[in-house]
Amino acid sequence: MMCCTKFQKNCAKKWKRVTASKWTILFAITRILIFLIISVFQLVIFVRNLGYSMNIESDSKCLDDIDNDSSIVIDLLHVLYVCLENLLCVLFQFFQMYFGFNALFHEQAFQLIAIVVFDLGWALYGIGQALTMKYFRDKINKISSCRQVYPYDLTFRYFDIPYTVIYFVLALLSAFISFKLYQQLSWNIYKKIGADLSMKKLYMKRLVSTTLLKYELYFFLLFLMLNGIRLFGGADDPRLKAYWNYHSIESVLVFFMALLAYQSIRLEWKIGMYIFFVLWITYILDAIFVVVASAYVHWYFLTFWALLFIILALATIVYGVLLMKGFGKGLKKFFVKSSAKPTSPGEEEANIETQTEVKSNFNPTKKWAIED
């Protein structure tokens, strides 16, 4: 019974956060719309790309001419890679929606910035997806027997171009709403930390570090999955098989790595941070190797993904070092209580929010300058 009561209170609290203002409501609606609209576009494009690939594979005359024409070097597996990218985009949009609601529930202002950056970045990559398919279509169409493969024009003007334009418009709309919401949530940082500027800077560094870790965990898992698919075709090679096993171990250890980092930050444990840095560097070196290998086989999506992980990983280490300089300066008391020991970022954020609500005399009906 107590569990049900706690669950109901938690749901009521989250609903209150979502409906706190017109900007929180608009942000929630925008995240849902972006997920639904972009997912539908990507699934339609996925069906088109997969159909194009299967029709080529089923045309023996076209395949024979591709093999016999030495002037054209085509790996049809790359077309299937693009199909996989379409599905990963849907998964990414789900994560963005979850990350957006997580920012609302826990009033994490910096997460809004990360959401906007990745929205705009992925909208740009939508152009790359279309250009990749156009590249393969143009090469295949040089062979006369392949020109009649349906669909001939891949309907770029009906799907890829509208998809990119709509995504950019939605991303810009989300950026505007996120900016307004950021102004609103910035007041909550003041309520939690107070007027101490140095403490506020430490708190923001902590938010940046934990936000980077959340995105890194997601990007690294997809990076492992993509690289695993690339390696699967050469599973009979002993060296590739050993590398596959190494990646399997990496995928399990990454969860413990993230937990170690979160707990080290929360408890201000420097030894734990040093252990995390050393182990994380091995992941970065592996990603560098994948960048070279994926560029060699012309799978640029994997190259892009590995580079993105490297950038995030390096940024995490840099911010981790900066955050460590603030250990022991009073920030820990806002996150650790003797009566409660949160074990995850969500529990930890809920803990500090509860403390804030109890201590604050803030009147939600009063309008502050920061909300104007």
C-alpha positions in Angstrom: 0.0 0.0 0.0 2.8 2.4 0.9 4.4 1.5 -2.4 1.3 2.5 -4.3 0.9 5.7 -2.4 4.6 6.6 -3.1 4.0 5.8 -6.8 0.9 8.0 -6.9 2.7 10.9 -5.3 5.6 10.5 -7.7 3.3 10.6 -10.7 1.5 13.6 -9.3 4.8 15.4 -8.8 5.9 14.7 -12.3 2.6 15.8 -13.8 2.9 19.0 -11.8 6.3 19.6 -13.3 5.0 19.0 -16.9 2.0 21.4 -16.4 4.0 24.0 -14.3 3.8 26.7 -17.1 2.9 27.2 -20.7 6.6 26.5 -21.6 6.7 23.2 -19.9 3.5 22.1 -21.6 4.7 23.3 -25.0 8.1 21.6 -24.5 6.4 18.3 -23.6 4.0 18.5 -26.6 6.9 19.4 -29.0 9.0 16.4 -27.8 6.1 14.0 -28.5 5.4 15.6 -31.9 9.1 15.4 -33.0 9.2 11.7 -32.0 6.0 10.8 -33.8 6.6 12.9 -37.0 10.3 12.0 -37.5 9.8 8.3 -36.6 7.0 8.1 -39.3 9.3 9.7 -41.9 12.2 7.5 -41.0 10.1 4.3 -41.1 8.7 5.2 -44.5 12.2 5.9 -45.8 13.4 2.7 -44.3 10.8 0.7 -46.2 11.8 2.5 -49.4 15.5 1.8 -48.9 15.0 -1.8 -47.9 12.7 -2.4 -50.9 15.3 -0.9 -53.3 18.0 -3.1 -51.8 15.9 -6.3 -51.9 14.9 -5.6 -55.5 18.5 -5.3 -56.6 19.4 -8.5 -54.7 16.6 -10.4 -56.4 17.6 -9.3 -59.9 20.2 -11.8 -61.0 20.9 -10.0 -64.3 21.7 -6.8 -62.4 23.9 -8.5 -59.8 25.9 -10.3 -62.5 26.5 -7.1 -64.4 27.6 -5.4 -61.2 30.1 -8.2 -60.5 31.4 -8.2 -64.1 31.8 -4.4 -64.5 35.3 -3.6 -63.1 34.7 0.1 -63.4 32.1 0.1 -60.7 32.9 -1.0 -57.2 29.8 -1.4 -55.1 29.2 -3.1 -51.7 25.5 -3.6 -51.5 25.8 -4.2 -47.8 26.2 -0.4 -47.4 22.6 0.1 -48.6 21.5 -2.2 -45.7 23.6 -0.1 -43.4 21.6 3.0 -44.4 18.4 1.0 -43.6 19.9 0.3 -40.2 20.5 4.0 -39.7 16.9 4.7 -40.4 15.9 2.4 -37.5 18.5 3.9 -35.2 17.1 7.4 -35.9 13.8 6.2 -34.5 15.5 4.8 -31.4 17.4 8.1 -31.0 14.2 10.1 -31.2 12.7 7.9 -28.5 15.8 8.6 -26.3 15.5 12.4 -27.0 11.9 12.3 -25.9 12.8 10.4 -22.8 15.7 12.8 -22.1 13.4 15.8 -22.6 10.8 14.5 -20.1 13.7 13.6 -17.7 14.8 17.2 -17.9 11.3 18.4 -17.0 10.8 15.9 -14.2 14.1 16.8 -12.5 14.3 20.4 -13.7 17.7 20.0 -15.3 18.4 23.1 -17.4 21.6 22.0 -19.0 19.9 18.9 -20.5 17.8 21.3 -22.6 20.9 22.6 -24.3 22.1 19.1 -25.1 18.7 18.2 -26.6 18.7 21.2 -28.9 22.3 20.6 -30.1 21.6 16.9 -30.9 18.3 17.8 -32.6 20.0 20.2 -34.9 22.9 17.8 -35.5 20.7 14.9 -36.5 18.7 17.2 -38.8 21.9 18.0 -40.6 22.8 14.3 -40.9 19.4 13.7 -42.6 21.0 15.4 -45.6 23.9 12.9 -45.4 21.5 9.9 -45.4 19.8 11.1 -48.6 23.2 11.8 -50.3 24.4 8.3 -49.4 21.5 6.7 -51.1 21.8 9.0 -54.1 25.4 8.0 -54.4 24.6 4.3 -54.6 21.7 4.9 -56.9 23.8 6.9 -59.3 26.5 4.2 -59.4 24.0 1.4 -59.9 22.1 3.3 -62.6 25.3 3.3 -64.7 24.5 -0.3 -65.4 21.7 -0.5 -68.0 20.2 -3.7 -66.6 19.8 -2.1 -63.1 18.1 1.1 -64.3 14.6 -0.4 -64.1 14.9 -1.5 -60.5 11.9 -0.1 -58.6 11.7 2.5 -57.2 13.9 4.1 -59.9 14.1 7.7 -58.5 14.0 6.6 -54.8 11.4 9.5 -54.3 13.9 11.9 -52.7 11.6 14.9 -53.4 8.7 13.2 -51.6 10.4 12.0 -48.5 14.0 13.0 -47.9 13.7 16.7 -48.7 10.4 17.2 -46.7 11.9 15.2 -43.9 15.0 17.4 -43.6 13.0 20.6 -43.9 10.4 19.6 -41.3 13.0 18.3 -38.9 14.9 21.7 -39.1 11.7 23.6 -38.5 10.8 21.4 -35.5 14.4 21.6 -34.2 14.3 25.4 -34.3 10.9 25.5 -32.7 12.2 23.2 -29.9 15.2 25.4 -29.5 13.0 28.5 -28.9 10.8 26.7 -26.4 13.9 25.2 -24.7 15.4 28.7 -24.3 12.2 30.0 -22.6 12.1 26.9 -20.4 15.8 27.3 -19.6 15.1 30.8 -18.2 12.4 29.3 -16.1 14.5 26.4 -14.7 17.5 28.7 -14.1 15.5 30.1 -11.2 15.4 26.6 -9.6 19.2 26.5 -9.6 19.2 29.7 -7.6 16.7 28.1 -5.1 18.8 25.0 -4.7 22.2 26.6 -4.5 21.6 30.2 -3.3 23.4 33.3 -4.3 26.9 31.8 -4.0 28.4 32.3 -7.5 31.3 29.8 -7.0 28.8 27.1 -5.7 26.6 27.7 -8.7 29.5 27.2 -11.1 30.4 23.9 -9.3 26.8 22.8 -9.6 26.6 23.6 -13.3 29.9 21.6 -13.9 28.2 18.7 -12.1 25.1 19.0 -14.3 27.3 19.1 -17.4 29.3 16.0 -16.3 26.2 13.9 -15.5 24.5 15.0 -18.7 27.5 14.0 -20.8 27.5 10.6 -19.1 23.9 10.0 -19.9 24.4 10.8 -23.6 27.7 8.9 -23.7 26.1 5.7 -22.3 23.5 5.8 -25.1 25.9 6.7 -27.9 28.4 4.1 -26.8 25.8 1.3 -26.7 24.7 2.2 -30.3 28.4 2.5 -31.3 29.0 -1.0 -30.0 25.9 -2.3 -31.8 26.9 -0.7 -35.1 30.5 -2.0 -34.9 29.3 -5.4 -33.9 27.2 -5.6 -37.1 30.2 -4.5 -39.1 32.3 -7.3 -37.5 29.5 -10.0 -37.8 30.3 -10.6 -41.5 33.8 -11.6 -40.6 33.0 -13.7 -37.6 35.1 -16.7 -39.0 38.3 -14.6 -38.8 40.0 -15.4 -35.4 41.2 -11.8 -35.0 37.7 -10.4 -35.7 36.2 -13.0 -33.4 38.5 -11.9 -30.6 37.6 -8.3 -31.2 33.9 -9.2 -31.2 34.4 -10.9 -27.8 36.2 -7.8 -26.5 33.3 -5.6 -27.6 30.9 -8.0 -25.8 32.8 -7.5 -22.6 32.9 -3.7 -23.2 29.1 -3.6 -23.5 28.7 -5.2 -20.1 31.4 -3.2 -18.3 30.1 0.2 -19.6 27.1 0.0 -17.2 29.5 -0.5 -14.2 31.7 2.3 -15.6 28.8 4.7 -15.6 27.7 3.7 -12.1 31.3 4.2 -10.9 31.4 7.7 -12.4 28.0 8.7 -11.0 28.8 7.4 -7.5 32.3 9.0 -7.5 30.8 12.3 -8.4 28.0 12.1 -5.8 30.4 11.0 -3.0 33.2 13.2 -4.3 35.5 10.1 -4.4 38.7 11.1 -6.3 40.1 7.5 -6.5 36.9 6.4 -8.2 37.2 9.2 -10.7 40.8 8.3 -11.5 39.8 4.7 -12.1 37.0 5.8 -14.4 39.3 8.1 -16.4 41.9 5.4 -17.0 39.3 2.8 -18.1 37.4 5.4 -20.2 40.6 6.2 -22.2 40.7 2.5 -23.3 37.2 3.0 -24.7 38.4 6.2 -26.5 41.4 4.3 -28.1 39.0 1.6 -29.3 36.7 4.2 -30.9 39.7 5.8 -32.6 40.5 2.4 -34.2 36.9 2.1 -35.3 37.0 5.5 -36.9 39.9 4.4 -39.1 38.4 1.0 -39.9 34.9 2.4 -40.7 36.3 5.1 -43.0 38.3 2.4 -44.8 35.1 0.5 -45.6 33.2 3.8 -46.4 30.6 3.4 -43.6 30.6 7.0 -42.7 27.7 6.8 -40.3 29.7 4.6 -38.0 32.6 7.0 -38.5 30.4 9.9 -37.4 29.1 7.9 -34.5 32.5 6.9 -33.2 33.8 10.5 -33.6 30.8 11.8 -31.6 31.5 9.3 -28.8 35.2 10.4 -28.8 34.2 14.0 -28.5 31.8 13.3 -25.7 34.2 11.0 -23.9 37.0 13.6 -24.0 34.6 16.3 -22.8 33.5 14.1 -19.9 37.1 13.6 -18.8 37.8 17.4 -19.0 34.7 18.3 -17.1 35.4 15.5 -14.6 38.8 17.0 -13.9 37.3 20.4 -13.4 34.6 19.0 -11.2 37.2 17.2 -9.0 38.8 20.6 -8.2 35.6 21.5 -6.5 35.4 18.4 -4.3 35.3 19.2 -0.6 34.0 22.7 -1.2 30.4 22.2 0.0 28.5 20.9 -3.0 28.2 17.4 -1.6 25.8 18.4 1.1 23.2 19.2 -1.5 23.2 15.6 -2.8 24.0 13.3 0.1 21.9 12.9 3.2 22.5 10.5 6.0 18.9 9.4 5.9 18.9 8.8 2.2 21.5 7.2 -0.1 20.4 7.5 -3.7 22.0 5.0 -6.0 21.1 6.5 -9.4 21.0 10.0 -11.0 17.2 10.0 -11.0 17.0 9.2 -7.2 19.7 11.8 -6.5 17.9 14.5 -8.4 14.6 13.7 -6.7 16.4 13.9 -3.3 17.7 17.4 -3.9 14.4 18.5 -5.3 12.6 17.3 -2.1 15.1 19.2 0.0 14.5 22.3 -2.1 10.7 22.1 -1.9 10.8 21.8 1.9 13.2 24.7 2.4 11.9 27.1 -0.2 9.2 29.7 0.5 8.9 30.4 -3.2 5.4 31.4 -4.3 4.6 29.8 -7.7 2.0 32.4 -8.4 4.5 35.3 -8.1 6.1 36.3 -11.4 9.8 36.7 -11.4 11.9 38.7 -13.8 13.6 35.6 -15.1 10.3 34.3 -16.5 9.6 37.3 -18.6 
